[in-house]
Amino acid sequence: MTASDMTAGAILGIDLDAIVDNYRLIKQRSAPAAVAAVVKADAYGLGAMQVVAALQNAGCRLFFVAHLSEAIALREAIGNGAEIALLNGLQPGAEPACAELGAVPVLNSLDQIGRWTEQAEALNMRLPCMIQFDTGMSRLGLSSDEVQALLGRRTALDGLDVRLVMSHLACADDPEDPSNRDQARAFDAFCAHFPDIPRSLDNSGGAMLARAHYDVVRAGIALYGGAPQNGPNPMRPAVTLHARVIQLRTVAAGAGVGYGLTHRFDRPARLATLSIGYADGWPRSLSNRGAAHVAGHRAPIVGRISMDSLTIDVSNVPEHLVFPGSLVELLGPHQSLDDVARDAGTISYEILTQLGRRYARTYLPSPSFDQQKVVQP
């Protein structure tokens, strides 16, 4: 136990071996396609520097972030041994910085293509890029009309090194949704105009679909243990979360707990207050509906979750298992990431990316990179 483990209210454990195992499972399921890792939002809140170091050691060479600022931080930590792509493309004026960094923008519009082409001309060099098509999600990517306009002036790409054409599935978590088939057909039609360029359509859910997976799969939530599709989850859990008990008390029948006294007891009860709250990213929507676990014993959350604390009913937990400073499981073998997301009425992505910066973080095993380059929370 380290000093930071003792001073923090909760401990977040990240199993890098599990993340690597999930990467290898996705490679197996989507072979012969290559697998890229989506590490935007600080690797879904788990630490992009550490996650990328582990995945690099496992052979991953392509990483996707959302913003140029994320790429800048990542490049400083991992050097030039990997390719970093920017899913959101480039804001106007960011082209020189992107070119200097050597990052690869995903160009989502004719405007972005034009500005990146102008940057290539200014530098008198071909600049790398990826081009995204909108195949039905109506979010990012060239529309059918924009693709036709681009085909009408193919010289617009002469100064660019197009390394990948891609799109994004809207409903890959549901393998029976017909939009998966429809988007694949639209993608094939677009790709026919760009022969010999590698293609990427599948995200984590798409990697599990029973069909060919083009040339590159972009793995995100599945790397971190979240279920890629509805139904049984084949991925290894990669995250644990344990909060400390601050205080114990016994209350009489009729007592209320928390702001608004939204829970009242119809019997005497033993309560434990935990040092974690919505400021730590633990959803307030779990008030009076979520749970923690103590050595396998379920302890329901009672009352509203506060900014820095929440209360659980430990009446059915053996007394010797709960004491001030003891650790209570919120994510772990008895309560998965997807369990918590279901109870909170949200998705696993949101649970992970909202986890706060006050946790003591432990990585298993220790990442193999220069720790001095990383600013720890």
Secondary structure, 3 states (H helix, E strand, C coil): CCHHHHHCCEEEEEEHHHHHHHHHHHHHHHCCCEEEEECHHHHHHCCHHHHHHHHHHCCCCEEEECCHHHHHHHHHHHCCCCEEEECCCCCCCCHHHHHHHCCEEEECCHHHHHHHHHHHHHHCCCEEEEEEECCCCCCCCECHHHHHHHHHCHHHHCCEEEEEEECCCCCCCCCCCHHHHHHHHHHHHHHCCCCCCCEECCCHHHHCCCCCCCCEEEECHHHHCCCCCCCCCCCCCCEEEEEEEEEEEEECCCCEECHHHCEECCCCEEEEEECCCHHHCCCHHHCCCCEEEECCEEEEECCCCCCCCEEEECCCCCHHHCCCCCEEEEEECCECHHHHHHHHCCCHHHHHHHCCCCCEEEEECCCCCCHHHCCCC
